[in-house]
């Protein structure tokens, strides 16, 4: 349930608003445009990678360090990571990339 809540909050940024929380569904939704170098493709891959990493990190923190963050804190970490990565990328100026950097 925790990972589903996190995914439901960030999937719109990835351009995957209709995607389910299953990793197989997410991958199936990304495959058609994953090889492209469009901003949509880069953003979707960054969001999926950051979400996977921070959910894994949260799981380990809860199991081994007795640390808990809220869903909103994890979502904020994901968004900040994606935003910082996009600022260092050289992408053509697009609306989707500008919206994430400004948000």
Secondary structure, DSSP 8 states (H G I E B T S, - for coil): -HHHHHHHHHTTTTT-TT--SSHHHHHHHHHTTTTS-SHHHHHHHHHHHHHHHHHHHHHHIIIII-----HHHHHHHHHHHHHHHHHHS-----HHHHHHHH-
